[in-house]
Amino acid sequence: MKVFVTGVRGQLGYDVVRELEKRGMEAIGVDIQEMDITDAQSVDEVITKANPDAVIHCAAYTAVDAAEDNEEICRKVNVDGPRNIARVCKKLDIKMIQISTDYVFNGQGDRPWEPEDPVGPMTVYGQTKYEGEQAVREILEKYFIVRIAWAFGVNGKNFVKTMLRLSETHDTLSVVSDQYGSPTYTYDLARLLVDMIQTEKYGIYHATNEGFCSWYEFAKAIFEKAGKNVTVKPVTTAEYGAKAFRPANSRMSKEKLTANGFERLPAWEDALDRYLKEIL
C-alpha cells in the first residue's frame, strides 16, 4: 500500500511515516516545501503524480492564540487545505484521513464527547477545523475524520517538552487545573491511523490515549516521571489568562473505536513513560 502523508515535519506526520515504513508500506511524505496545501493546483499535481492508495492529512494551522489574529491564513490552511486534498482523493477514488480536534466542541460539561455530538467551536482554530471536516465530508465518501487532543511526539514542540525546558530554570510553575482531557502520544496514534487506513470503516472517530487528567495533573506526572524537582501550583483558566478560549472539557469517548474493531491507545501514563525514555 502506498500512502501519501502531509505535515511530515510535524509531530504526527513524522510518526505516521515511520509507522508506515516499519510495516513495509510505501510512504510519500511532504510538507510545505514540497506541496502548499492551500494551492489547489499544486495539491492536484503533487498527489496525482504520486498516485497513492490513500492520503493521511496531518498538516494544519494549530497555533490557537495566533489564529485569533490570523484568521485568513488559518482558514486557508485548515479549510482550503483539506478541501483541496479531498478533491484530488475524489478524482483518484482513494481514501483520506483528516485529523481534527476537540476544539470543534464548546468545551462545557464533564461528559466525554461522542463523535456524533453537536459541535460548537469557540475559537477561530476550532471553527476552521470544523469547516475543514465539513469540506471533507461534502466531497468524499471514503473518509475518516479523527479528532485528537493534547498531542505530544518526538518531532516538534509540545507541552511535555515545554515543561521539561521550564524545569531547567524554574523550581515552581503554575499550571491550569480546571481543563480536563486526554494526552495523545503521536507514536501510538500513528499506529491506529495506519490500522485504520487499511479498512473501509469510514466515519468520525475520537482517538486519544486512555484516561483523563487536568493539565496540572499532566505536568505533575511529567516532573515525577522525569525525576525533576519542580513544585506545580494549580491555577484556574481565568487566573492563567490566554488570548483564545480554552475548553474546560476536552474528554472524548473512544467507544466507537472499540465498536469498529480498532485497538484503543494505551493509558496516557504508560505513553508518557515510553515518550520520556525516548527523548531523555
Short mmCIF file of the C-alpha atoms (twelve columns), coordinates in Angstrom:
data_MODEL
# 
_entry.id   MODEL 
# 
loop_
_atom_site.group_PDB 
_atom_site.id 
_atom_site.type_symbol 
_atom_site.label_atom_id 
_atom_site.label_alt_id 
_atom_site.label_comp_id 
_atom_site.label_asym_id 
_atom_site.label_seq_id 
_atom_site.Cartn_x 
_atom_site.Cartn_y 
_atom_site.Cartn_z 
_atom_site.pdbx_PDB_model_num 
ATOM 1   C CA . MET A 1   0.000   0.000  0.000  1 
ATOM 2   C CA . LYS A 2   1.273   3.475  -0.926 1 
ATOM 3   C CA . VAL A 3   0.239   6.253  1.470  1 
ATOM 4   C CA . PHE A 4   0.695   9.989  0.957  1 
ATOM 5   C CA . VAL A 5   1.304   11.900 4.228  1 
ATOM 6   C CA . THR A 6   1.170   15.677 4.725  1 
ATOM 7   C CA . GLY A 7   2.882   17.593 7.522  1 
ATOM 8   C CA . VAL A 8   5.857   15.232 7.826  1 
ATOM 9   C CA . ARG A 9   7.958   17.810 9.648  1 
ATOM 10  C CA . GLY A 10  5.345   17.976 12.413 1 
ATOM 11  C CA . GLN A 11  4.819   15.595 15.324 1 
ATOM 12  C CA . LEU A 12  2.146   13.359 13.849 1 
ATOM 13  C CA . GLY A 13  3.197   13.282 10.195 1 
ATOM 14  C CA . TYR A 14  6.714   12.282 11.248 1 
ATOM 15  C CA . ASP A 15  5.435   9.339  13.305 1 
ATOM 16  C CA . VAL A 16  2.939   8.242  10.639 1 
ATOM 17  C CA . VAL A 17  5.716   7.951  8.029  1 
ATOM 18  C CA . ARG A 18  7.874   5.987  10.486 1 
ATOM 19  C CA . GLU A 19  4.986   3.615  11.232 1 
ATOM 20  C CA . LEU A 20  4.183   3.039  7.553  1 
ATOM 21  C CA . GLU A 21  7.833   2.276  6.778  1 
ATOM 22  C CA . LYS A 22  8.085   -0.028 9.789  1 
ATOM 23  C CA . ARG A 23  5.233   -2.084 8.317  1 
ATOM 24  C CA . GLY A 24  6.851   -2.260 4.895  1 
ATOM 25  C CA . MET A 25  4.449   0.154  3.232  1 
ATOM 26  C CA . GLU A 26  5.477   2.910  0.865  1 
ATOM 27  C CA . ALA A 27  5.225   6.353  2.486  1 
ATOM 28  C CA . ILE A 28  5.369   9.583  0.495  1 
ATOM 29  C CA . GLY A 29  5.843   12.397 2.983  1 
ATOM 30  C CA . VAL A 30  5.522   16.092 2.148  1 
ATOM 31  C CA . ASP A 31  5.484   19.400 3.987  1 
ATOM 32  C CA . ILE A 32  5.028   22.974 2.793  1 
ATOM 33  C CA . GLN A 33  8.387   22.930 0.970  1 
ATOM 34  C CA . GLU A 34  7.169   20.118 -1.307 1 
ATOM 35  C CA . MET A 35  3.452   20.956 -1.528 1 
ATOM 36  C CA . ASP A 36  1.486   24.026 -0.436 1 
ATOM 37  C CA . ILE A 37  -1.863  22.577 0.652  1 
ATOM 38  C CA . THR A 38  -3.550  25.985 0.147  1 
ATOM 39  C CA . ASP A 39  -2.645  25.909 -3.578 1 
ATOM 40  C CA . ALA A 40  -5.205  23.691 -5.315 1 
ATOM 41  C CA . GLN A 41  -3.110  23.260 -8.467 1 
ATOM 42  C CA . SER A 42  -0.014  22.243 -6.503 1 
ATOM 43  C CA . VAL A 43  -2.033  19.731 -4.469 1 
ATOM 44  C CA . ASP A 44  -3.559  18.232 -7.621 1 
ATOM 45  C CA . GLU A 45  -0.205  17.933 -9.409 1 
ATOM 46  C CA . VAL A 46  1.820   16.516 -6.499 1 
ATOM 47  C CA . ILE A 47  -0.723  13.952 -5.265 1 
ATOM 48  C CA . THR A 48  -1.752  12.876 -8.786 1 
ATOM 49  C CA . LYS A 49  1.910   12.329 -9.731 1 
ATOM 50  C CA . ALA A 50  2.480   10.292 -6.539 1 
ATOM 51  C CA . ASN A 51  -0.619  8.203  -7.336 1 
ATOM 52  C CA . PRO A 52  -1.117  6.869  -3.769 1 
ATOM 53  C CA . ASP A 53  -3.744  4.450  -2.442 1 
ATOM 54  C CA . ALA A 54  -4.628  6.825  0.397  1 
ATOM 55  C CA . VAL A 55  -3.823  10.188 1.990  1 
ATOM 56  C CA . ILE A 56  -3.273  10.821 5.715  1 
ATOM 57  C CA . HIS A 57  -3.575  14.585 6.135  1 
ATOM 58  C CA . CYS A 58  -1.657  15.687 9.245  1 
ATOM 59  C CA . ALA A 59  -0.695  19.245 8.255  1 
ATOM 60  C CA . ALA A 60  -2.651  22.024 9.989  1 
ATOM 61  C CA . TYR A 61  -2.529  25.501 11.478 1 
ATOM 62  C CA . THR A 62  -2.572  24.721 15.204 1 
ATOM 63  C CA . ALA A 63  -1.478  27.950 16.935 1 
ATOM 64  C CA . VAL A 64  -4.711  28.526 18.867 1 
ATOM 65  C CA . ASP A 65  -3.948  32.037 20.167 1 
ATOM 66  C CA . ALA A 66  -2.253  33.280 16.976 1 
ATOM 67  C CA . ALA A 67  -5.248  32.076 14.945 1 
ATOM 68  C CA . GLU A 68  -7.393  34.775 16.579 1 
ATOM 69  C CA . ASP A 69  -5.280  37.426 14.810 1 
ATOM 70  C CA . ASN A 70  -4.560  35.432 11.637 1 
ATOM 71  C CA . GLU A 71  -7.952  34.091 10.636 1 
ATOM 72  C CA . GLU A 72  -7.339  34.344 6.898  1 
ATOM 73  C CA . ILE A 73  -4.215  32.165 6.822  1 
ATOM 74  C CA . CYS A 74  -5.673  29.807 9.435  1 
ATOM 75  C CA . ARG A 75  -8.767  29.312 7.256  1 
ATOM 76  C CA . LYS A 76  -6.663  28.758 4.126  1 
ATOM 77  C CA . VAL A 77  -4.651  26.017 5.844  1 
ATOM 78  C CA . ASN A 78  -7.433  24.348 7.875  1 
ATOM 79  C CA . VAL A 79  -10.329 24.639 5.401  1 
ATOM 80  C CA . ASP A 80  -8.980  25.170 1.871  1 
ATOM 81  C CA . GLY A 81  -6.164  22.656 2.509  1 
ATOM 82  C CA . PRO A 82  -8.393  19.671 3.368  1 
ATOM 83  C CA . ARG A 83  -10.836 20.682 0.606  1 
ATOM 84  C CA . ASN A 84  -8.053  20.707 -1.996 1 
ATOM 85  C CA . ILE A 85  -6.791  17.309 -0.839 1 
ATOM 86  C CA . ALA A 86  -10.296 15.802 -0.704 1 
ATOM 87  C CA . ARG A 87  -10.963 16.873 -4.297 1 
ATOM 88  C CA . VAL A 88  -7.874  15.033 -5.525 1 
ATOM 89  C CA . CYS A 89  -8.805  11.976 -3.430 1 
ATOM 90  C CA . LYS A 90  -12.253 12.062 -5.081 1 
ATOM 91  C CA . LYS A 91  -10.675 12.302 -8.546 1 
ATOM 92  C CA . LEU A 92  -8.319  9.385  -7.839 1 
ATOM 93  C CA . ASP A 93  -11.025 7.445  -5.929 1 
ATOM 94  C CA . ILE A 94  -8.804  6.958  -2.862 1 
ATOM 95  C CA . LYS A 95  -9.272  7.130  0.936  1 
ATOM 96  C CA . MET A 96  -8.436  10.093 3.137  1 
ATOM 97  C CA . ILE A 97  -7.824  10.526 6.861  1 
ATOM 98  C CA . GLN A 98  -8.432  14.078 8.082  1 
ATOM 99  C CA . ILE A 99  -7.032  14.915 11.538 1 
ATOM 100 C CA . SER A 100 -9.259  17.166 13.634 1 
ATOM 101 C CA . THR A 101 -9.548  18.347 17.233 1 
ATOM 102 C CA . ASP A 102 -11.554 18.528 20.450 1 
ATOM 103 C CA . TYR A 103 -11.803 22.297 19.786 1 
ATOM 104 C CA . VAL A 104 -14.783 21.650 17.469 1 
ATOM 105 C CA . PHE A 105 -16.857 21.325 20.687 1 
ATOM 106 C CA . ASN A 106 -17.810 24.099 23.124 1 
ATOM 107 C CA . GLY A 107 -15.711 22.612 25.945 1 
ATOM 108 C CA . GLN A 108 -18.525 22.578 28.503 1 
ATOM 109 C CA . GLY A 109 -19.852 19.857 30.822 1 
ATOM 110 C CA . ASP A 110 -17.937 16.870 32.123 1 
ATOM 111 C CA . ARG A 111 -19.217 14.036 29.936 1 
ATOM 112 C CA . PRO A 112 -16.780 12.693 27.311 1 
ATOM 113 C CA . TRP A 113 -17.714 13.980 23.856 1 
ATOM 114 C CA . GLU A 114 -19.124 11.429 21.401 1 
ATOM 115 C CA . PRO A 115 -18.146 11.707 17.714 1 
ATOM 116 C CA . GLU A 116 -21.749 12.479 16.735 1 
ATOM 117 C CA . ASP A 117 -22.351 15.130 19.422 1 
ATOM 118 C CA . PRO A 118 -23.353 18.605 18.169 1 
ATOM 119 C CA . VAL A 119 -20.333 20.839 17.628 1 
ATOM 120 C CA . GLY A 120 -19.918 24.379 18.955 1 
ATOM 121 C CA . PRO A 121 -16.447 25.757 18.271 1 
ATOM 122 C CA . MET A 122 -15.495 28.776 20.426 1 
ATOM 123 C CA . THR A 123 -12.276 29.814 18.638 1 
ATOM 124 C CA . VAL A 124 -11.059 30.627 15.131 1 
ATOM 125 C CA . TYR A 125 -8.922  27.478 15.299 1 
ATOM 126 C CA . GLY A 126 -11.875 25.272 16.310 1 
ATOM 127 C CA . GLN A 127 -14.196 26.844 13.739 1 
ATOM 128 C CA . THR A 128 -11.732 26.358 10.882 1 
ATOM 129 C CA . LYS A 129 -11.008 22.764 11.888 1 
ATOM 130 C CA . TYR A 130 -14.756 22.060 11.877 1 
ATOM 131 C CA . GLU A 131 -15.143 23.698 8.461  1 
ATOM 132 C CA . GLY A 132 -12.263 21.503 7.276  1 
ATOM 133 C CA . GLU A 133 -14.154 18.417 8.496  1 
ATOM 134 C CA . GLN A 134 -17.264 19.594 6.640  1 
ATOM 135 C CA . ALA A 135 -15.331 20.147 3.414  1 
ATOM 136 C CA . VAL A 136 -14.031 16.571 3.508  1 
ATOM 137 C CA . ARG A 137 -17.469 15.122 4.311  1 
ATOM 138 C CA . GLU A 138 -19.140 17.069 1.485  1 
ATOM 139 C CA . ILE A 139 -16.667 15.853 -1.134 1 
ATOM 140 C CA . LEU A 140 -15.800 12.295 -0.092 1 
ATOM 141 C CA . GLU A 141 -17.481 9.083  0.923  1 
ATOM 142 C CA . LYS A 142 -14.188 7.294  1.671  1 
ATOM 143 C CA . TYR A 143 -13.096 9.430  4.611  1 
ATOM 144 C CA . PHE A 144 -12.015 9.053  8.223  1 
ATOM 145 C CA . ILE A 145 -12.130 12.127 10.457 1 
ATOM 146 C CA . VAL A 146 -10.036 11.519 13.583 1 
ATOM 147 C CA . ARG A 147 -10.293 14.061 16.396 1 
ATOM 148 C CA . ILE A 148 -7.351  14.209 18.789 1 
ATOM 149 C CA . ALA A 149 -6.255  16.371 21.749 1 
ATOM 150 C CA . TRP A 150 -3.146  17.362 23.713 1 
ATOM 151 C CA . ALA A 151 -0.704  15.810 21.231 1 
ATOM 152 C CA . PHE A 152 2.943   15.108 22.043 1 
ATOM 153 C CA . GLY A 153 5.643   13.399 19.981 1 
ATOM 154 C CA . VAL A 154 9.401   13.250 19.445 1 
ATOM 155 C CA . ASN A 155 9.377   15.654 16.499 1 
ATOM 156 C CA . GLY A 156 8.287   19.222 17.225 1 
ATOM 157 C CA . LYS A 157 7.070   21.347 20.123 1 
ATOM 158 C CA . ASN A 158 4.573   20.189 22.745 1 
ATOM 159 C CA . PHE A 159 3.516   20.597 26.384 1 
ATOM 160 C CA . VAL A 160 5.846   17.872 27.685 1 
ATOM 161 C CA . LYS A 161 8.913   19.449 26.080 1 
ATOM 162 C CA . THR A 162 7.850   22.896 27.303 1 
ATOM 163 C CA . MET A 163 7.525   21.652 30.893 1 
ATOM 164 C CA . LEU A 164 10.926  19.930 30.735 1 
ATOM 165 C CA . ARG A 165 12.535  23.073 29.319 1 
ATOM 166 C CA . LEU A 166 10.977  25.270 32.032 1 
ATOM 167 C CA . SER A 167 12.163  22.833 34.719 1 
ATOM 168 C CA . GLU A 168 15.736  23.801 33.851 1 
ATOM 169 C CA . THR A 169 15.164  27.399 35.009 1 
ATOM 170 C CA . HIS A 170 12.189  27.204 37.428 1 
ATOM 171 C CA . ASP A 171 11.624  25.322 40.659 1 
ATOM 172 C CA . THR A 172 7.945   26.382 40.811 1 
ATOM 173 C CA . LEU A 173 5.427   26.518 37.956 1 
ATOM 174 C CA . SER A 174 1.729   27.423 37.785 1 
ATOM 175 C CA . VAL A 175 -0.380  25.146 35.578 1 
ATOM 176 C CA . VAL A 176 -4.100  25.243 34.783 1 
ATOM 177 C CA . SER A 177 -6.079  22.754 36.867 1 
ATOM 178 C CA . ASP A 178 -9.654  23.233 35.576 1 
ATOM 179 C CA . GLN A 179 -9.218  21.966 31.991 1 
ATOM 180 C CA . TYR A 180 -9.587  18.186 31.590 1 
ATOM 181 C CA . GLY A 181 -8.721  15.930 28.690 1 
ATOM 182 C CA . SER A 182 -6.501  13.101 27.481 1 
ATOM 183 C CA . PRO A 183 -2.945  13.437 26.201 1 
ATOM 184 C CA . THR A 184 -2.246  11.833 22.814 1 
ATOM 185 C CA . TYR A 185 1.154   10.277 22.073 1 
ATOM 186 C CA . THR A 186 1.596   10.609 18.305 1 
ATOM 187 C CA . TYR A 187 3.567   7.339  18.168 1 
ATOM 188 C CA . ASP A 188 0.502   5.476  19.484 1 
ATOM 189 C CA . LEU A 189 -1.879  7.468  17.304 1 
ATOM 190 C CA . ALA A 190 0.189   6.742  14.178 1 
ATOM 191 C CA . ARG A 191 -0.253  3.009  14.747 1 
ATOM 192 C CA . LEU A 192 -4.030  3.442  14.905 1 
ATOM 193 C CA . LEU A 193 -4.117  5.596  11.758 1 
ATOM 194 C CA . VAL A 194 -2.139  3.014  9.789  1 
ATOM 195 C CA . ASP A 195 -4.509  0.288  11.047 1 
ATOM 196 C CA . MET A 196 -7.478  2.453  10.059 1 
ATOM 197 C CA . ILE A 197 -6.341  3.379  6.540  1 
ATOM 198 C CA . GLN A 198 -6.244  -0.320 5.631  1 
ATOM 199 C CA . THR A 199 -10.002 -0.678 6.326  1 
ATOM 200 C CA . GLU A 200 -13.248 0.652  4.887  1 
ATOM 201 C CA . LYS A 201 -14.693 1.527  8.320  1 
ATOM 202 C CA . TYR A 202 -15.257 5.156  7.394  1 
ATOM 203 C CA . GLY A 203 -16.633 7.885  9.634  1 
ATOM 204 C CA . ILE A 204 -15.772 10.231 12.504 1 
ATOM 205 C CA . TYR A 205 -13.663 8.903  15.384 1 
ATOM 206 C CA . HIS A 206 -12.072 10.182 18.570 1 
ATOM 207 C CA . ALA A 207 -8.567  8.949  19.337 1 
ATOM 208 C CA . THR A 208 -6.535  9.906  22.405 1 
ATOM 209 C CA . ASN A 209 -4.655  7.855  24.953 1 
ATOM 210 C CA . GLU A 210 -6.877  6.260  27.610 1 
ATOM 211 C CA . GLY A 211 -7.670  8.041  30.878 1 
ATOM 212 C CA . PHE A 212 -8.346  11.672 31.747 1 
ATOM 213 C CA . CYS A 213 -6.350  14.318 33.634 1 
ATOM 214 C CA . SER A 214 -6.004  18.078 34.025 1 
ATOM 215 C CA . TRP A 215 -3.024  19.992 32.632 1 
ATOM 216 C CA . TYR A 216 -1.916  20.380 36.273 1 
ATOM 217 C CA . GLU A 217 -2.007  16.606 36.824 1 
ATOM 218 C CA . PHE A 218 -0.250  16.050 33.499 1 
ATOM 219 C CA . ALA A 219 2.536   18.473 34.474 1 
ATOM 220 C CA . LYS A 220 2.994   16.828 37.875 1 
ATOM 221 C CA . ALA A 221 3.272   13.412 36.202 1 
ATOM 222 C CA . ILE A 222 5.866   14.730 33.731 1 
ATOM 223 C CA . PHE A 223 8.129   16.027 36.515 1 
ATOM 224 C CA . GLU A 224 7.701   12.936 38.692 1 
ATOM 225 C CA . LYS A 225 8.482   10.529 35.855 1 
ATOM 226 C CA . ALA A 226 11.388  12.669 34.604 1 
ATOM 227 C CA . GLY A 227 12.840  12.988 38.126 1 
ATOM 228 C CA . LYS A 228 12.552  16.783 38.153 1 
ATOM 229 C CA . ASN A 229 12.190  18.575 41.484 1 
ATOM 230 C CA . VAL A 230 9.579   21.157 40.480 1 
ATOM 231 C CA . THR A 231 6.645   22.359 42.572 1 
ATOM 232 C CA . VAL A 232 3.482   22.652 40.464 1 
ATOM 233 C CA . LYS A 233 0.838   25.107 41.644 1 
ATOM 234 C CA . PRO A 234 -2.745  24.769 40.378 1 
ATOM 235 C CA . VAL A 235 -4.349  27.876 38.828 1 
ATOM 236 C CA . THR A 236 -7.705  28.467 37.146 1 
ATOM 237 C CA . THR A 237 -8.094  29.223 33.448 1 
ATOM 238 C CA . ALA A 238 -9.199  32.739 34.396 1 
ATOM 239 C CA . GLU A 239 -6.127  33.268 36.560 1 
ATOM 240 C CA . TYR A 240 -3.757  31.978 33.909 1 
ATOM 241 C CA . GLY A 241 -5.229  34.087 31.105 1 
ATOM 242 C CA . ALA A 242 -4.932  33.258 27.390 1 
ATOM 243 C CA . LYS A 243 -5.901  35.159 24.271 1 
ATOM 244 C CA . ALA A 244 -8.168  32.424 22.915 1 
ATOM 245 C CA . PHE A 245 -10.851 30.430 24.719 1 
ATOM 246 C CA . ARG A 246 -9.677  27.104 26.173 1 
ATOM 247 C CA . PRO A 247 -12.113 24.183 26.654 1 
ATOM 248 C CA . ALA A 248 -12.671 23.054 30.240 1 
ATOM 249 C CA . ASN A 249 -13.858 19.682 28.948 1 
ATOM 250 C CA . SER A 250 -11.724 18.020 26.269 1 
ATOM 251 C CA . ARG A 251 -12.658 14.493 27.349 1 
ATOM 252 C CA . MET A 252 -13.536 12.376 24.306 1 
ATOM 253 C CA . SER A 253 -15.237 8.988  24.109 1 
ATOM 254 C CA . LYS A 254 -13.364 6.275  22.205 1 
ATOM 255 C CA . GLU A 255 -16.175 3.697  22.290 1 
ATOM 256 C CA . LYS A 256 -16.577 3.957  18.512 1 
ATOM 257 C CA . LEU A 257 -13.029 2.651  18.024 1 
ATOM 258 C CA . THR A 258 -13.902 -0.461 20.031 1 
ATOM 259 C CA . ALA A 259 -17.224 -0.873 18.230 1 
ATOM 260 C CA . ASN A 260 -15.405 -0.936 14.878 1 
ATOM 261 C CA . GLY A 261 -12.703 -3.375 15.957 1 
ATOM 262 C CA . PHE A 262 -9.846  -0.887 16.346 1 
ATOM 263 C CA . GLU A 263 -7.332  -1.213 19.170 1 
ATOM 264 C CA . ARG A 264 -7.544  1.757  21.510 1 
ATOM 265 C CA . LEU A 265 -4.445  3.669  22.567 1 
ATOM 266 C CA . PRO A 266 -2.720  2.702  25.859 1 
ATOM 267 C CA . ALA A 267 -3.160  4.700  29.076 1 
ATOM 268 C CA . TRP A 268 -1.658  8.193  28.915 1 
ATOM 269 C CA . GLU A 269 0.624   7.466  31.888 1 
ATOM 270 C CA . ASP A 270 2.113   4.494  30.019 1 
ATOM 271 C CA . ALA A 271 2.501   6.634  26.891 1 
ATOM 272 C CA . LEU A 272 4.275   9.350  28.877 1 
ATOM 273 C CA . ASP A 273 6.676   6.768  30.374 1 
ATOM 274 C CA . ARG A 274 7.646   5.500  26.920 1 
ATOM 275 C CA . TYR A 275 7.913   9.000  25.495 1 
ATOM 276 C CA . LEU A 276 10.254  10.226 28.233 1 
ATOM 277 C CA . LYS A 277 12.517  7.185  27.690 1 
ATOM 278 C CA . GLU A 278 12.606  8.157  24.009 1 
ATOM 279 C CA . ILE A 279 13.550  11.811 24.464 1 
ATOM 280 C CA . LEU A 280 15.577  11.945 27.707 1 
# 
